[in-house]
Amino acid sequence: MKRFAVIGDPIAHTLSPNLHQEVYRQLELDASFEQIHVTPNSLDSFINSNKLDGFNVTIPHKLSIIPFLKGLDEAAKTIGAVNCVHNGKGYNTDWIGFLKAMELNGVDLNGKDCTILGAGGAARAIAYGLVQADVNSILISNRTQTKADQLLDWINSIFPTNFQSKNSDIIINCTPLGMWPDTESMPEVEIQNGQILADTIYNPLETAWLKAGKTKGAKTIDGLDMFIAQGLASADIWFGEKISEKIKLENIKKVLKSELC
């Protein structure tokens, strides 16, 4: 039996086991998936002693795990964050998950003006995805201006033609504002009719921000498709085949939605 896991601190909130166990059920794979609580102090010993066939990495280890790995794929190296490990090598599938979610929701990113809310690891991965998708511009909005400036400098280094537009076709929330249990909070940003609002949060499924956007005539996309797609991209790496093309997506959504508040 192949053994996989997700590591983080805290880790109780994760739906990764539900996602991967449903994939294994559908494809009749002899595999297990668990959540493992790994504190920052025990990260080194976990990396050296675990017998897993692969694992996902979540907060707060996405950056700090890098020195302990044997190598990185090109995306993880550029983004500077890892969310998937296989045979000691770090990968980033968050940006793949984001692009797949946009595709599933009929959003063509090519030539669009985009605003990212937040400046953490998720924001970096999504900015990388936007650059790969040939958007027109990327703007960063963050509470701490120095962090926003640092992220923008990095984006401009890989996207030299980035000329920020004052208008946004797409706004992507990469902050935890609105995530359970703090479900009433939301980003402070002007929303216009016809804009696309994408949230990286999937619990709750529809955040207060997305609800507000809907009333103002925006198209809204919750974070569940991205969460599923990054997980499936990890499974593709672990199994060395296109697992993501063999599964029934609706069945996975049904399983996860039953767990969400």
Summary of the structure (lengths in Angstrom):
residues: 261
radius of gyration: 17.9
end to end distance: 32.3
largest distance: 52.9
contacts: 852
relative contact order: 0.14
helix: 40%
strand: 18%
